[in-house]
Amino acid sequence: MSISVLDLFKIGIGPSSSHTVGPMRAAHDFATALAQQGVLERVRRIEVKLYGSLSATGVGHSTDRAIIAGLMGARPDAVDPDFVADAVDLVRLDGELKLAGTHTLVFDWARDMRLLPVSLPYHPNAMRLIAHGDDGVVYENTYYSVGGGFVVDEAQAQSGTSAEAEVAVPYPFDTGAELLEQCRRHGLRISELMLANEGAWRSEADTRAALQRIWGVMCACVARGITQEGVLPGGLNVRRRAAALHRKLSERAAGRNLISDTMAALDWVNLYALAVNEENAGGGRVVTAPTNGAAGIIPAVLHYYMDFMPGSSDADVENFLLAAAAVGVLCKKNASISGAEVGCQGEVGSACAMAAAGLTEVLGGSPEQVENAAEIGLEHNLGLTCDPVGGLVQVPCIERNAMASVKAINAAQLALRGDGAHAISLDQVIRTMRDTGRDMLDKYKETSRGGLAVSFPEC
């Protein structure tokens, strides 16, 4: 499997990459397949079956609404978040669905949107879409949302292939050890190696432009998040905090030397993370980094550097994201970035490791120090469960991003104070994350059947 930096950093909408972005992509692909096969007009009814984690927490994560939007032709990277709310509400109210944006049919939400409390063998995030005609099933397919907005269908699952085509890159690596060896052999920094590999997909200019677009969406998410107030949807009555915190911080007479003032700087880090994840919880535009549930960590740490480091530049943005992506590739290839598969260690833990690597890269760290920073960031998130209260990406998810952002900064600091040598390698920690996730009870893996999710009513 070849993974591009743009596979990891996808523009989408909240609240979840695996439960919102992935299902919307799958539904869009399903509707597109109907049109390509020339059977769209024969469809009289669409049946949606959600399994496993998608069934358990899908309503809280807007899985049902994302699938309807995808069936109507919406793509997560292009859809207006307000469209999802308005158009899907109209489907529920009128009972009519415009399949692929052109073919109108009846959709009975109670009959056609089915939540099934069983898991399919390949992955806990499974959905089956069935198109019925006058004479039976016209077309059906099963899709698996495997984390970070990545989707595979039944044929790919059976064959062991992925949605991402295998691409030959100049500096291939499957492990952290191989990544470091490639850097040593060719005299490259990690960001330089990743940029060269991206050339297998597109030109250097296009890669840099795409990374700047990703950063622009991250910045816009923070900017909107610090202006929004009120209560987040879903029924938990979680109040947005970013706007009030921003007002308090803006009243300070501090200058741009906050990077030397630890507590003041970390206030801003917390603000950035809260702003992004409140936007995510509200269904706003975010970037999977590498998932929606962990979307605030990389923007928070990169904002910290860009806002408070004198001389920071666009090149630093690109190098940060490229180095971060190298670690994300390793986590996805050798473990998982899916909370439903390995718990929150795969989401927040991976994002913390990625942010630590990116920050170490732009602060001048060697490849060994970058790998060390990522290892520290991930190691100290091992065992982190995914137990969202009410199936919503709010408690503990929003604060957890702020905590992991601070942890990533400290991981970079520790690594930069060393020489890159350390007892446990990043590869070993990634394998441990994989094994810990395998041993973790399902109730702690994005089902809202254990941990904080069931403790909340007792508080």
C-alpha angles and dihedrals in degrees: 000000000000113000123195125204086245090057089059097041105052125167110233144127135273158297101034138006094206097037101034113018096039096046091047090052091048093050091047090051090049093052090045091052090053090053094045092051090051094237100108095106091052093061115106101167139017120210121197122198119188120195138191116344092001088059095043099048103009097108092051090047093047092243092144092050093045091054092051090050091049092050087053090057102265121145120203094230094054109025121109106239089223090058091062092054097044101037096044092047087054091053090052091047100043099030092228127121124193100214113215086354093286115059116068120209139158116272117188104194095201093049103033103039105068125183109201118192095216132091129229116228101245100057137343092238099072133150131178120205119196127188113203125199134184091279101039137280114004097183138341137179139175120226132193121207099208100183138286092043092298114142133190125183128219095271092052091046092052094047095043093238126129135226088251112080118233107259126187110235125191095237108033121188134170099178138038089248091056090047092054092045091053090050092050095045095050100031094241135147114230093252090051092051092049092048090052091050091051086062087077088071105032145344121291090247091053092048092051091047091049092050090051089051090052090050090048091056090048090051092047090051091053092045093052093041094058091055101047121093138175134060125326117240122257107070102271091103091226107173121218112247105179097086094052092045090050092053091051093049093045090056091063118099092223119139131214094286092086091120087076092049102072102192095043092047092050090053087063092046089054090048094053093049094046092048093054097045094045087054089049092050089050092054096254132149112288141155121243102240087193092313137003093245088060096033096120100059103072094041090048094051094042091049088050090057098040096046100043107028112088112233097019112159146185088266089061090056091053095045092047093052094043094052091044090051092054089062092043090054090054093048093050096043097046104029127355143277092208119110089202090058105039106004128248092316085078093053111030092023093053092044091050090052091047093049092047090052093048093049093047090051095054092043088061101261121161120245088259091053091048090053090047092052091051091049092052092048094050097038092060093052095052113132094020108155128218104226108145115187111245091359088282126132091235115080117071094352101076097050091038089064091054092050093048092048091058090045090053091054091050091047089055091048092052093047094048090053089057135057098246095265115125140154101242120046127219089245091057092049092049090051089049090052089052093049093044090051091050091053095043115107114252092240088070095051108082097295097108089226098115146026119020091354092070097031094061097078089055093057 
